[in-house]
Amino acid sequence: MALFKKRTAGKPGEWYYCLEHKKVEEGPDCPGKDRFGPYASPEEARHAMETAAERNLQWENDPRWHDAPAGGSDEEE
């Protein structure tokens, strides 16, 4: 008996953005490495790339991700 079953069909109402095909799909049609999601609606999935860009910008500017050395300088020597 397998611990994890590979899902071949998606659940109705699960939406994904396929990075390879650059389109919104209902259910996980493409491999996980090629998609973002699941999203609650096709509209949310359609904006997956914008959402990712916004989150990346937030993380890049989050001071918790930029540990300054004890000397206070952010530059490496």
C-alpha positions in Angstrom: 0.0 0.0 0.0 1.4 3.3 -1.0 1.6 6.1 1.5 1.1 8.8 -1.1 -1.1 8.5 -4.1 -0.3 10.4 -7.3 -3.3 12.5 -8.2 -4.0 12.3 -11.8 -7.1 14.4 -11.9 -7.7 17.7 -10.2 -10.5 18.6 -7.9 -13.2 20.9 -9.4 -12.5 24.4 -8.2 -8.7 24.1 -8.0 -7.0 26.4 -10.4 -3.4 26.5 -11.4 -1.1 28.6 -13.6 1.1 26.5 -15.8 4.5 28.1 -16.2 5.3 26.0 -19.3 2.1 26.7 -21.3 1.6 30.2 -19.7 -2.1 29.5 -19.1 -4.7 28.9 -16.4 -5.7 25.2 -15.9 -8.4 23.6 -13.8 -6.9 20.8 -11.9 -3.2 19.8 -11.9 -2.8 18.9 -15.6 0.9 19.6 -15.7 3.7 18.4 -13.3 4.1 20.3 -10.1 7.4 21.7 -11.1 5.7 23.6 -13.9 2.8 25.2 -12.1 1.8 27.7 -9.4 -1.3 26.9 -7.3 -3.8 25.9 -6.3 -5.9 29.0 -6.4 -9.5 29.4 -5.5 -10.5 31.0 -8.8 -9.3 31.3 -12.4 -8.9 35.0 -11.9 -6.4 34.4 -9.0 -4.5 31.9 -11.1 -4.4 34.4 -14.0 -2.5 36.8 -11.8 -0.1 34.2 -10.4 3.0 35.8 -12.0 2.1 39.3 -10.6 1.5 37.8 -7.2 4.8 36.0 -7.3 6.6 39.2 -8.3 5.0 41.2 -5.5 5.9 38.6 -2.9 9.5 38.4 -4.2 9.8 42.2 -3.8 8.4 42.0 -0.3 10.8 39.3 0.7 13.8 41.1 -0.9 13.0 44.2 1.2 12.3 42.2 4.4 15.0 43.0 7.0 14.7 39.5 8.4 16.2 38.2 5.2 19.2 40.6 5.3 21.1 39.8 8.5 23.7 42.6 9.0 27.0 41.6 10.5 27.7 42.8 14.1 29.7 45.7 12.8 26.6 47.2 11.1 27.9 47.0 7.5 26.0 45.1 4.8 29.0 44.8 2.6 31.2 41.7 2.5 34.9 42.0 2.7 
